[in-house]
Amino acid sequence: MSAGCRIRRNFERPAKELIEAFRGIPVANIDDNCGRIAAVDASIFPLNPKARLLGTAFTVNAPAGDNLLFHAALDMAQPGDVIVLANKGSMSRALCGEIMSNYAKKRGLAGIIIDGCVRDSYTLSQMDFPVYAKGITPNGPYKNGPGEMNFPVSFGGIIINPGDILVGDSDGLIAIDPKNAEELAKIAKAYHEGEENQLDGIINRGEWPRPWVQDSLKKVGFEFVD
């Protein structure tokens, strides 16, 4: 098997229940419980912020501006998979648009995320199917290869492995190692419920107890001057 030109057909996918444990939990609350350093770089944005993403990473590592392996992935990925196309952050060419996205949706895939560009952006913004990208250009792609499928990729400042759980919303994306997912889902869900209670107190009672602010100011050593 030649590095740089290889395709892994099979990899271990997490149980559906483990993936579903993250449904409805904001990406921000998950990241808050991952040291606040786990999210994909903010340059990767959703074409339709209302279309939330949840699924299993199916990784593709392709040369800048090339989508040959992307086309292969569309046929090989399973329902519930999210195609992760690492394209070196290239902004030169669109790797997909309306046709490929509709095909992915029809096959039951859970989304597409690209460290590069797309086109047909207005149509993608109206689709009930999550597509994330770094930019938009009408320039079409090449289809020459080489590349790798279902090996670890560098994507938006983090490493994504095939089989990782991906969660995306209007704020951005995060990848979760299935080995840590069960505990993280419980913690993030409780954290989210706590924030919901805080918001309820603010909106309905005008209350938000925050003694930690004064404690932190004293700890840092701020001097109050009239």
Salt bridges, closest charged atoms under 4 A:
GLU20 OE1 - ARG23 NE 2.66
ASP32 OD1 - ARG36 NE 3.01
ASP81 OD2 - ARG13 NH2 2.77
GLU148 OE2 - ARG6 NE 2.57
ASP169 OD2 - ARG52 NH2 3.67
ASP177 OD2 - LYS179 NZ 2.96
GLU182 OE2 - LYS186 NZ 3.91
ASP200 OD2 - ARG205 NH1 3.14
GLU207 OE1 - ARG205 NE 3.36
